[in-house]
Amino acid sequence: MNITQQVIILSADQNDNNHERNRQLHENLKACLTDCGFTFKEATGTYKGRTEDSVVVLVNNETDIQTVKDFAFKSFNQESVLY
């Protein structure tokens, strides 16, 4: 049996922000994903050598992927996502 699940991994952290501001952005990201009905798990990631709070979002199709990418790039000013 071959079971696969598409995911997209992203963060709301910004290197210039202090820990409290990044925590607020992380909470905002989770609220946006919840409001849109996405299922996600919290994770710890590393970007450019810096540890940050991340989320692993379950996506079902290209529309879901684009929605999550839009959050990352347009709403949270991220440089990259992993999917």
C-alpha positions as CSV (number, residue, x, y, z in Angstrom):
1,M,0.0,0.0,0.0
2,N,1.4,3.4,-1.0
3,I,0.1,6.2,1.1
4,T,1.4,9.7,0.6
5,Q,0.3,13.1,2.0
6,Q,1.4,16.4,0.5
7,V,2.7,18.9,3.0
8,I,4.1,22.4,3.0
9,I,6.5,23.6,5.7
10,L,6.8,27.3,6.6
11,S,7.5,29.7,9.3
12,A,6.5,33.3,10.1
13,D,9.8,34.2,11.8
14,Q,11.9,37.1,10.6
15,N,15.6,37.3,11.5
16,D,15.3,41.0,12.4
17,N,12.6,40.5,15.0
18,N,13.0,39.7,18.6
19,H,11.6,36.5,20.1
20,E,8.3,38.0,21.3
21,R,7.5,39.5,17.9
22,N,8.3,36.2,16.1
23,R,6.1,34.4,18.6
24,Q,3.2,36.7,17.8
25,L,3.7,36.1,14.1
26,H,3.8,32.4,14.7
27,E,0.5,32.6,16.5
28,N,-1.0,34.8,13.7
29,L,0.1,32.2,11.1
30,K,-1.5,29.4,13.1
31,A,-4.8,31.4,13.3
32,C,-4.8,32.1,9.6
33,L,-4.3,28.4,8.8
34,T,-7.0,27.4,11.3
35,D,-9.4,29.9,9.9
36,C,-8.9,28.5,6.4
37,G,-9.5,24.9,7.7
38,F,-6.0,23.6,7.3
39,T,-4.6,20.8,9.5
40,F,-1.1,21.4,10.7
41,K,1.5,20.4,13.3
42,E,4.0,22.6,14.9
43,A,7.6,21.9,14.3
44,T,11.1,23.4,14.9
45,G,13.0,24.3,11.8
46,T,16.3,26.0,10.9
47,Y,16.8,28.7,8.3
48,K,20.2,30.2,7.5
49,G,21.5,28.6,10.7
50,R,18.8,30.0,13.0
51,T,16.3,27.9,14.8
52,E,12.6,29.0,14.4
53,D,9.1,27.9,15.1
54,S,7.6,26.3,12.0
55,V,4.4,24.5,10.9
56,V,3.9,21.5,8.7
57,V,0.6,21.9,6.8
58,L,-1.3,19.1,5.2
59,V,-2.4,20.1,1.7
60,N,-4.7,18.3,-0.7
61,N,-4.1,20.0,-4.0
62,E,-2.4,22.9,-5.9
63,T,-5.0,25.4,-4.7
64,D,-4.1,24.6,-1.1
65,I,-0.4,24.9,-1.8
66,Q,-0.9,28.3,-3.5
67,T,-3.0,29.5,-0.5
68,V,-0.3,28.5,2.0
69,K,2.4,30.0,-0.2
70,D,0.4,33.2,-0.4
71,F,0.3,33.4,3.4
72,A,4.1,32.8,3.5
73,F,5.2,35.2,0.8
74,K,2.5,38.0,0.9
75,S,1.3,38.0,4.5
76,F,4.4,36.9,6.4
77,N,7.2,38.1,4.1
78,Q,9.0,34.8,3.9
79,E,11.8,34.1,1.5
80,S,11.0,30.4,1.1
81,V,8.7,27.4,1.9
82,L,9.4,23.7,1.6
83,Y,6.9,21.4,-0.3
